[in-house]
């Protein structure tokens, strides 16, 4: 099954995995892709990702080409140095809206803003682009500070007739169609009755609770991440609280 993921997280690395058929002494100082199996400190350049949504691979190639041309330093997974850390791409399968989340080690406005401008010139289809800045050594694509550099900073998608607003740091099912089918089956098994209360643990954007609990008296979602619980349906229809 190809093209099923509506989100992919690609890693920048200063130690690129060199393929066996590449010439000896080839430049391996920059990579953008996925971690090579068994080699966490190295990144395998990805030219095309079969499981990502259509258009994701073109964004990755453009980001790689521009970053190398502009001599932006990729993150060194061993020494914990460099600027560019992750490129996260997300698309609303039912809306076509497209988000790019660039994770860096610092704001570096004088470097990042020109890079973003050139990326958007190549890809005007991008709905919004955000920069997340993190000082953490762990290779996770989340930031301590977020800057919206283009668009509203959010995109939308729909599951089971419910429209969701998705932020860069929020969890949303990565396979929209299969998530919809999963919730249908779970709702059938739960046999919710009118007046029942539905408890949605680790709810993220509240997808499971909102899609399954259309007939429930009360839906209570529990989630630790504030950015996730702020994005449900209209405020009059859902109140979210972080723990």
N, C-alpha and C positions, 0 to 999 in steps of 0.2 A: 504494500500500500504506500503510495507516494503522495507527498504534499499535504499530509494530514495535520501537521503541527501548525498552530497559529502563533507559536512563539518559539524562538530559538535564541540561545545564549552562546555567543562565540567569544573566544578568549584571545587577547593580544599576548604575544610572548616574545621575549628577546632571545629565546633559544628554540629555533624552529627544528622540527623533526626532518631530517634529510632522508629522502627516499633512496632505496638501494640503487636505482638506475640513474641517479643524479651524478654529475661529474665531481671528481675529487676537488675539494677546496671551494665549493659553491658557497655563496653567502647564506648563512643560516642565522642571521642576527635579527630577523623580523618574521613573525608569523601571525596570522589571524585565522583561527579556525577552532578546532576541537583538540582536546588532549589526546596524545598518542597513547594507545593501550600500554599500560605498565610503565609509562614514562610521564609522570605527572608534571615534571618541570619543563617538558617540551610541548610545543604546540604544532599540530599538523595543519598546514595550510589547506583550506577547503575551497575548491573552485566551484563545486556544485553540491548542494545538500538535497538529497532526494526526498527526505521526510519533511522538509520545511515548505511553507506556503510558496506559491509562485511569486517570484520577484525577490525573495530573500537572498538568494545567491548573488544576484546582481548588486544588491546593496553591500554585501560583504566584499565583493571584488572592488567596488568603487572605494570603499573605506580603506582597504589595503593599499590600493594604488595611490590615493591621495595622501595617506599618512606617510608612506615611504617617500613620495615626491616632496612633501613638506618637512621631512626629517623629524617627525614626531617620535619620541622614544617609546617603545612598547615596554610593558611591565616585565621585569625579570622575576620569575617565580621563585628563584633561589635567593637572590640578593635583595629582593623587595625594593627595587628602584625602577624609575621610569614613569611615564605619564599615562599612556593608554592601557586600560585594563580589560574592559569588556565592551562588546557591541551586542546589545539585545534588540531584537526586532520582533514586533508583534503586529498582527493584523486581525481586525474584526471580520470574521468569516462572513457574517450576514450583512455587514455595513460596508466593507471594503476599506475602512479607515486604517491607516498605517502609522505605527509608532516606532521611532528609533530612540533607544536609550543608550547613551554613551557614558560608560563608567570610567572615571579617571581618578588619579591619586591626588590631584589638586585642581582648582578652578582654572588656572592658567588661561585667563581670558584672551590674552594676546595671541595665544597659539590655537586654542580651541575654537574661538568664534570664526576665524578665517577658514578653518577646516570644515566647520559646520556649513558655512555659507557655500563653499564649493561642493559639498556633498548634496546640498539641497538644489543647487543648480543642475546637477546631474539627475536628481530624482525629485522632481516637483510633485510626484504622487504622494510624498510623505506628508501625512496630516499634521503630525506634531513630532518635535524632537526635544528631548530633555537630556540634561547632563547630571549625572549623579556623582558626587565626590566622596571618596572613602579613604580613610587612613588605615583601615584594617589590613592585616597581612593575609588573612584568609581569602581565598579566591572565590568569593561570592559576589554576585552582581547586584549588590545593594549599596546605597550610599547614606552618609550621615547628613548630607545637604543636597537638595535638588534644585536645579535651575532650569526653567522652561525657556528654551532658546528659539522655539518656533511653534506656533499653533497654541492650542488650549492646554496642552500638557496631559490630555486624556483622550482615549478613544472609546468606542462603544461596540458592543456585540449583543446578540440576542440568542437566548436559549429558551425553548418552550414558550415563545411569545413574550418573554420578559426581557426588557432591554436593560443592559448593565453598562455602567461607566467604569472604565478600567484605567487605573493609574500605572505608572512604571513599576512600582514596588508591590502591587497587589497580586494575589494569586487568582488565576482564572484557569479553568480547564483548558488544556492545550489542544484537545481534539473536540471542537465544538459539536459536530454531528454525533459522535459517540457519547459525549457527555449528555446530550439531550436524550438519547436512547437509554442510557444508564439511569437517569433520573425517572424516566417513564417506568422502567422495570421496578425500581426501588419504591416508587409511589404505589404501584400495584401490589407489591409485597407488604407494604406498611398498612394498607387498607385504612387510611385516615378517614375518620368520621367528622361530620360537621360538629364543631365545638371542641375538637381535640387541640392540644397544644403541641407544637413541633419544636424540638430542641435541635439546633444545628451547631454541632461542636466543630471548632476549628474552621469557621465558616468562610474565611477569606472574603470574597465579594458577596457571599450569601447566595451563591447560585443554587445549591441543592435545596436549601430551605425555601427560597422564593419560588422555584419551579415546582417543587413537590407539594408545597403547603398552600396551594391556591384556595383550598376549602377549609383550611385550619382556622380556628378561632384566634390563635396566637402563634407567632413565629419568634423564637428567641435564638439569636446567633451569638456565639462566643468566639472571640478572636483577639489575639494579642497585638497585632500590627495595626496601629491607628490609620495608616494610609489605606488599608484594606476595608476597614469598617465604615469609612466615610463615603463609600461609593455604592449605594444600593439603587433602588428605584427612587421615585420622587420622594422628597423628605416627608410629605404628608402620608406616604404609604409605608415607610419603613424608618424606624429609629435604630441607630447603631451605637454601641458603646464598646470601647476597648477595655480590656482587663489589665 
